[in-house]
Amino acid sequence: MPLDLIKTVTYLSIHLTVGFTVAYLMTGSMTIAGGIALVEPVINAVAFFFHEQAWKRFTARPPQGAGRSWLRSQAAIA
């Protein structure tokens, strides 16, 4: 198993454990805590996807004052 996949799985485990624990301490309900612990990471993943898309658009913009030379250099990279 690749190291980045192992890291992802362990991080997810920690995230779910912390989410469940906090929700359980706040509600006293295992059912509600389980639901929150499962739903929150999914919503977070969707939010992260859109966050990444926004950053890609932001970093793809030409710097202020950049002219045609910048556009040609970007075309050469692609």
N, CA, C and O atoms as CSV, one atom per row, in Angstrom:
chain,resi,resn,atom,element,x,y,z
A,1,MET,N,N,0.859,-1.183,0.000
A,1,MET,CA,C,0.000,0.000,0.000
A,1,MET,C,C,0.898,1.236,0.000
A,1,MET,O,O,1.829,1.325,0.801
A,2,PRO,N,N,0.621,2.209,-0.909
A,2,PRO,CA,C,1.446,3.419,-0.957
A,2,PRO,C,C,1.335,4.230,0.336
A,2,PRO,O,O,0.301,4.232,1.003
A,3,LEU,N,N,2.409,4.906,0.662
A,3,LEU,CA,C,2.462,5.680,1.899
A,3,LEU,C,C,1.398,6.765,1.952
A,3,LEU,O,O,0.820,7.009,3.012
A,4,ASP,N,N,1.126,7.429,0.814
A,4,ASP,CA,C,0.110,8.488,0.844
A,4,ASP,C,C,-1.287,7.939,1.103
A,4,ASP,O,O,-2.117,8.622,1.703
A,5,LEU,N,N,-1.555,6.722,0.662
A,5,LEU,CA,C,-2.845,6.098,0.947
A,5,LEU,C,C,-2.940,5.717,2.426
A,5,LEU,O,O,-3.991,5.890,3.044
A,6,ILE,N,N,-1.863,5.208,2.986
A,6,ILE,CA,C,-1.836,4.879,4.417
A,6,ILE,C,C,-2.061,6.145,5.235
A,6,ILE,O,O,-2.825,6.142,6.199
A,7,LYS,N,N,-1.393,7.220,4.845
A,7,LYS,CA,C,-1.548,8.492,5.558
A,7,LYS,C,C,-2.990,8.984,5.477
A,7,LYS,O,O,-3.534,9.474,6.467
A,8,THR,N,N,-3.608,8.859,4.313
A,8,THR,CA,C,-4.990,9.283,4.138
A,8,THR,C,C,-5.933,8.483,5.029
A,8,THR,O,O,-6.814,9.055,5.670
A,9,VAL,N,N,-5.753,7.166,5.073
A,9,VAL,CA,C,-6.612,6.302,5.884
A,9,VAL,C,C,-6.437,6.603,7.371
A,9,VAL,O,O,-7.419,6.662,8.110
A,10,THR,N,N,-5.198,6.793,7.814
A,10,THR,CA,C,-4.990,7.092,9.235
A,10,THR,C,C,-5.566,8.461,9.590
A,10,THR,O,O,-6.135,8.634,10.668
A,11,TYR,N,N,-5.421,9.443,8.683
A,11,TYR,CA,C,-5.992,10.761,8.947
A,11,TYR,C,C,-7.511,10.683,9.024
A,11,TYR,O,O,-8.126,11.295,9.897
A,12,LEU,N,N,-8.118,9.926,8.106
A,12,LEU,CA,C,-9.570,9.758,8.133
A,12,LEU,C,C,-10.010,9.115,9.449
A,12,LEU,O,O,-11.016,9.523,10.030
A,13,SER,N,N,-9.271,8.122,9.917
A,13,SER,CA,C,-9.593,7.466,11.186
A,13,SER,C,C,-9.554,8.454,12.346
A,13,SER,O,O,-10.445,8.463,13.196
A,14,ILE,N,N,-8.526,9.275,12.374
A,14,ILE,CA,C,-8.418,10.278,13.441
A,14,ILE,C,C,-9.571,11.276,13.333
A,14,ILE,O,O,-10.193,11.630,14.334
A,15,HIS,N,N,-9.848,11.724,12.112
A,15,HIS,CA,C,-10.914,12.697,11.891
A,15,HIS,C,C,-12.263,12.152,12.363
A,15,HIS,O,O,-13.009,12.847,13.054
A,16,LEU,N,N,-12.572,10.918,11.992
A,16,LEU,CA,C,-13.841,10.314,12.403
A,16,LEU,C,C,-13.908,10.121,13.917
A,16,LEU,O,O,-14.952,10.355,14.526
A,17,THR,N,N,-12.812,9.701,14.520
A,17,THR,CA,C,-12.781,9.490,15.969
A,17,THR,C,C,-12.988,10.794,16.722
A,17,THR,O,O,-13.778,10.854,17.664
A,18,VAL,N,N,-12.284,11.832,16.309
A,18,VAL,CA,C,-12.438,13.132,16.972
A,18,VAL,C,C,-13.852,13.671,16.765
A,18,VAL,O,O,-14.476,14.159,17.707
A,19,GLY,N,N,-14.359,13.583,15.527
A,19,GLY,CA,C,-15.710,14.066,15.246
A,19,GLY,C,C,-16.759,13.340,16.076
A,19,GLY,O,O,-17.657,13.968,16.637
A,20,PHE,N,N,-16.644,12.019,16.153
A,20,PHE,CA,C,-17.594,11.237,16.943
A,20,PHE,C,C,-17.507,11.610,18.418
A,20,PHE,O,O,-18.528,11.807,19.077
A,21,THR,N,N,-16.288,11.705,18.930
A,21,THR,CA,C,-16.103,12.000,20.354
A,21,THR,C,C,-16.683,13.355,20.731
A,21,THR,O,O,-17.387,13.477,21.733
A,22,VAL,N,N,-16.390,14.366,19.932
A,22,VAL,CA,C,-16.900,15.713,20.222
A,22,VAL,C,C,-18.425,15.725,20.138
A,22,VAL,O,O,-19.090,16.273,21.017
A,23,ALA,N,N,-18.980,15.125,19.086
A,23,ALA,CA,C,-20.436,15.104,18.934
A,23,ALA,C,C,-21.100,14.327,20.074
A,23,ALA,O,O,-22.156,14.723,20.568
A,24,TYR,N,N,-20.480,13.225,20.487
A,24,TYR,CA,C,-21.048,12.436,21.588
A,24,TYR,C,C,-21.017,13.233,22.895
A,24,TYR,O,O,-21.986,13.232,23.654
A,25,LEU,N,N,-19.903,13.908,23.145
A,25,LEU,CA,C,-19.804,14.703,24.378
A,25,LEU,C,C,-20.813,15.856,24.373
A,25,LEU,O,O,-21.303,16.256,25.429
A,26,MET,N,N,-21.116,16.381,23.209
A,26,MET,CA,C,-22.061,17.499,23.132
A,26,MET,C,C,-23.516,17.051,23.174
A,26,MET,O,O,-24.371,17.777,23.681
A,27,THR,N,N,-23.811,15.848,22.642
A,27,THR,CA,C,-25.208,15.416,22.538
A,27,THR,C,C,-25.573,14.302,23.510
A,27,THR,O,O,-26.725,14.196,23.931
A,28,GLY,N,N,-24.602,13.477,23.867
A,28,GLY,CA,C,-24.881,12.321,24.712
A,28,GLY,C,C,-25.549,11.180,23.956
A,28,GLY,O,O,-25.966,10.193,24.561
A,29,SER,N,N,-25.650,11.310,22.644
A,29,SER,CA,C,-26.308,10.297,21.829
A,29,SER,C,C,-25.312,9.668,20.868
A,29,SER,O,O,-24.660,10.366,20.090
A,30,MET,N,N,-25.197,8.338,20.927
A,30,MET,CA,C,-24.298,7.642,20.016
A,30,MET,C,C,-24.819,7.709,18.573
A,30,MET,O,O,-24.034,7.782,17.628
A,31,THR,N,N,-26.133,7.684,18.415
A,31,THR,CA,C,-26.728,7.736,17.079
A,31,THR,C,C,-26.455,9.076,16.411
A,31,THR,O,O,-26.008,9.125,15.265
A,32,ILE,N,N,-26.722,10.150,17.121
A,32,ILE,CA,C,-26.480,11.480,16.566
A,32,ILE,C,C,-24.984,11.688,16.324
A,32,ILE,O,O,-24.583,12.212,15.285
A,33,ALA,N,N,-24.174,11.277,17.281
A,33,ALA,CA,C,-22.724,11.426,17.139
A,33,ALA,C,C,-22.212,10.641,15.929
A,33,ALA,O,O,-21.352,11.126,15.192
A,34,GLY,N,N,-22.732,9.442,15.727
A,34,GLY,CA,C,-22.333,8.640,14.568
A,34,GLY,C,C,-22.734,9.300,13.262
A,34,GLY,O,O,-21.967,9.307,12.299
A,35,GLY,N,N,-23.930,9.852,13.232
A,35,GLY,CA,C,-24.380,10.553,12.031
A,35,GLY,C,C,-23.531,11.762,11.718
A,35,GLY,O,O,-23.143,11.982,10.570
A,36,ILE,N,N,-23.243,12.542,12.737
A,36,ILE,CA,C,-22.406,13.726,12.541
A,36,ILE,C,C,-21.010,13.312,12.097
A,36,ILE,O,O,-20.441,13.916,11.188
A,37,ALA,N,N,-20.462,12.293,12.729
A,37,ALA,CA,C,-19.106,11.842,12.406
A,37,ALA,C,C,-19.004,11.323,10.977
A,37,ALA,O,O,-17.930,11.387,10.380
A,38,LEU,N,N,-20.088,10.814,10.419
A,38,LEU,CA,C,-20.062,10.317,9.044
A,38,LEU,C,C,-20.407,11.394,8.022
A,38,LEU,O,O,-19.816,11.432,6.942
A,39,VAL,N,N,-21.349,12.264,8.346
A,39,VAL,CA,C,-21.808,13.269,7.394
A,39,VAL,C,C,-20.795,14.411,7.252
A,39,VAL,O,O,-20.532,14.876,6.143
A,40,GLU,N,N,-20.246,14.848,8.345
A,40,GLU,CA,C,-19.337,16.010,8.311
A,40,GLU,C,C,-18.141,15.802,7.389
A,40,GLU,O,O,-17.836,16.712,6.618
A,41,PRO,N,N,-17.441,14.666,7.415
A,41,PRO,CA,C,-16.305,14.496,6.496
A,41,PRO,C,C,-16.715,14.510,5.024
A,41,PRO,O,O,-15.955,14.981,4.179
A,42,VAL,N,N,-17.895,14.006,4.711
A,42,VAL,CA,C,-18.358,14.021,3.323
A,42,VAL,C,C,-18.592,15.465,2.865
A,42,VAL,O,O,-18.173,15.849,1.774
A,43,ILE,N,N,-19.254,16.249,3.691
A,43,ILE,CA,C,-19.493,17.655,3.365
A,43,ILE,C,C,-18.168,18.395,3.268
A,43,ILE,O,O,-17.984,19.235,2.387
A,44,ASN,N,N,-17.248,18.084,4.173
A,44,ASN,CA,C,-15.925,18.699,4.153
A,44,ASN,C,C,-15.186,18.361,2.858
A,44,ASN,O,O,-14.513,19.222,2.293
A,45,ALA,N,N,-15.301,17.135,2.388
A,45,ALA,CA,C,-14.629,16.721,1.151
A,45,ALA,C,C,-15.180,17.490,-0.042
A,45,ALA,O,O,-14.418,17.905,-0.914
A,46,VAL,N,N,-16.490,17.683,-0.089
A,46,VAL,CA,C,-17.097,18.451,-1.179
A,46,VAL,C,C,-16.636,19.908,-1.112
A,46,VAL,O,O,-16.297,20.504,-2.135
A,47,ALA,N,N,-16.625,20.471,0.083
A,47,ALA,CA,C,-16.157,21.853,0.250
A,47,ALA,C,C,-14.697,21.983,-0.172
A,47,ALA,O,O,-14.316,22.967,-0.805
A,48,PHE,N,N,-13.882,20.992,0.177
A,48,PHE,CA,C,-12.467,21.020,-0.186
A,48,PHE,C,C,-12.298,20.978,-1.699
A,48,PHE,O,O,-11.427,21.661,-2.239
A,49,PHE,N,N,-13.117,20.187,-2.394
A,49,PHE,CA,C,-13.054,20.115,-3.849
A,49,PHE,C,C,-13.262,21.500,-4.464
A,49,PHE,O,O,-12.492,21.924,-5.326
A,50,PHE,N,N,-14.306,22.200,-4.017
A,50,PHE,CA,C,-14.575,23.529,-4.552
A,50,PHE,C,C,-13.498,24.534,-4.145
A,50,PHE,O,O,-13.175,25.444,-4.909
A,51,HIS,N,N,-12.950,24.374,-2.962
A,51,HIS,CA,C,-11.840,25.204,-2.503
A,51,HIS,C,C,-10.640,25.033,-3.437
A,51,HIS,O,O,-10.011,26.019,-3.821
A,52,GLU,N,N,-10.325,23.809,-3.798
A,52,GLU,CA,C,-9.224,23.527,-4.716
A,52,GLU,C,C,-9.486,24.127,-6.091
A,52,GLU,O,O,-8.575,24.677,-6.710
A,53,GLN,N,N,-10.719,24.030,-6.575
A,53,GLN,CA,C,-11.062,24.600,-7.874
A,53,GLN,C,C,-10.868,26.121,-7.864
A,53,GLN,O,O,-10.366,26.698,-8.830
A,54,ALA,N,N,-11.268,26.753,-6.777
A,54,ALA,CA,C,-11.094,28.206,-6.661
A,54,ALA,C,C,-9.615,28.571,-6.663
A,54,ALA,O,O,-9.219,29.541,-7.310
A,55,TRP,N,N,-8.800,27.811,-5.954
A,55,TRP,CA,C,-7.364,28.092,-5.919
A,55,TRP,C,C,-6.728,27.875,-7.286
A,55,TRP,O,O,-5.823,28.617,-7.666
A,56,LYS,N,N,-7.183,26.878,-8.029
A,56,LYS,CA,C,-6.646,26.662,-9.380
A,56,LYS,C,C,-6.943,27.862,-10.267
A,56,LYS,O,O,-6.074,28.304,-11.018
A,57,ARG,N,N,-8.158,28.396,-10.190
A,57,ARG,CA,C,-8.503,29.581,-10.981
A,57,ARG,C,C,-7.677,30.781,-10.543
A,57,ARG,O,O,-7.218,31.566,-11.373
A,58,PHE,N,N,-7.491,30.918,-9.238
A,58,PHE,CA,C,-6.733,32.050,-8.704
A,58,PHE,C,C,-5.278,31.995,-9.157
A,58,PHE,O,O,-4.732,33.009,-9.591
A,59,THR,N,N,-4.657,30.854,-9.066
A,59,THR,CA,C,-3.243,30.745,-9.436
A,59,THR,C,C,-3.043,30.743,-10.945
A,59,THR,O,O,-1.928,30.976,-11.411
A,60,ALA,N,N,-4.091,30.487,-11.717
A,60,ALA,CA,C,-3.982,30.481,-13.175
A,60,ALA,C,C,-4.081,31.884,-13.763
A,60,ALA,O,O,-3.748,32.092,-14.930
A,61,ARG,N,N,-4.530,32.837,-12.973
A,61,ARG,CA,C,-4.658,34.205,-13.482
A,61,ARG,C,C,-3.271,34.786,-13.748
A,61,ARG,O,O,-2.327,34.529,-13.001
A,62,PRO,N,N,-3.157,35.566,-14.813
A,62,PRO,CA,C,-1.863,36.204,-15.074
A,62,PRO,C,C,-1.567,37.256,-14.011
A,62,PRO,O,O,-2.481,37.911,-13.509
A,63,PRO,N,N,-0.307,37.417,-13.673
A,63,PRO,CA,C,0.046,38.467,-12.704
A,63,PRO,C,C,-0.312,39.838,-13.261
A,63,PRO,O,O,-0.331,40.035,-14.476
A,64,GLN,N,N,-0.594,40.779,-12.378
A,64,GLN,CA,C,-0.934,42.131,-12.831
A,64,GLN,C,C,0.259,42.714,-13.578
A,64,GLN,O,O,1.402,42.620,-13.129
A,65,GLY,N,N,-0.029,43.311,-14.717
A,65,GLY,CA,C,1.026,43.911,-15.516
A,65,GLY,C,C,1.704,42.930,-16.462
A,65,GLY,O,O,2.595,43.319,-17.217
A,66,ALA,N,N,1.295,41.661,-16.433
A,66,ALA,CA,C,1.898,40.677,-17.325
A,66,ALA,C,C,1.343,40.871,-18.733
A,66,ALA,O,O,0.160,41.156,-18.913
A,67,GLY,N,N,2.184,40.719,-19.690
A,67,GLY,CA,C,1.765,40.916,-21.077
A,67,GLY,C,C,1.755,39.607,-21.841
A,67,GLY,O,O,1.584,38.531,-21.269
A,68,ARG,N,N,1.940,39.723,-23.127
A,68,ARG,CA,C,1.903,38.561,-24.009
A,68,ARG,C,C,3.014,37.561,-23.705
A,68,ARG,O,O,2.839,36.360,-23.910
A,69,SER,N,N,4.143,38.041,-23.222
A,69,SER,CA,C,5.246,37.112,-22.935
A,69,SER,C,C,4.832,36.102,-21.866
A,69,SER,O,O,5.218,34.935,-21.932
A,70,TRP,N,N,4.053,36.542,-20.889
A,70,TRP,CA,C,3.588,35.616,-19.854
A,70,TRP,C,C,2.657,34.579,-20.464
A,70,TRP,O,O,2.744,33.394,-20.141
A,71,LEU,N,N,1.759,35.025,-21.353
A,71,LEU,CA,C,0.826,34.090,-21.994
A,71,LEU,C,C,1.593,33.072,-22.824
A,71,LEU,O,O,1.252,31.890,-22.808
A,72,ARG,N,N,2.629,33.507,-23.555
A,72,ARG,CA,C,3.415,32.568,-24.357
A,72,ARG,C,C,4.139,31.578,-23.464
A,72,ARG,O,O,4.226,30.397,-23.801
A,73,SER,N,N,4.660,32.029,-22.338
A,73,SER,CA,C,5.381,31.124,-21.439
A,73,SER,C,C,4.415,30.099,-20.835
A,73,SER,O,O,4.798,28.948,-20.629
A,74,GLN,N,N,3.185,30.492,-20.552
A,74,GLN,CA,C,2.202,29.553,-20.012
A,74,GLN,C,C,1.782,28.531,-21.067
A,74,GLN,O,O,1.545,27.366,-20.747
A,75,ALA,N,N,1.691,28.971,-22.329
A,75,ALA,CA,C,1.333,28.052,-23.409
A,75,ALA,C,C,2.436,27.025,-23.609
A,75,ALA,O,O,2.162,25.869,-23.932
A,76,ALA,N,N,3.674,27.441,-23.421
A,76,ALA,CA,C,4.805,26.516,-23.585
A,76,ALA,C,C,4.817,25.468,-22.472
A,76,ALA,O,O,5.230,24.330,-22.694
A,77,ILE,N,N,4.367,25.850,-21.279
A,77,ILE,CA,C,4.330,24.904,-20.152
A,77,ILE,C,C,3.254,23.854,-20.374
A,77,ILE,O,O,3.459,22.672,-20.099
A,78,ALA,N,N,2.098,24.297,-20.878
A,78,ALA,CA,C,0.954,23.400,-21.075
A,78,ALA,C,C,1.244,22.499,-22.210
A,78,ALA,O,O,0.416,21.656,-22.556
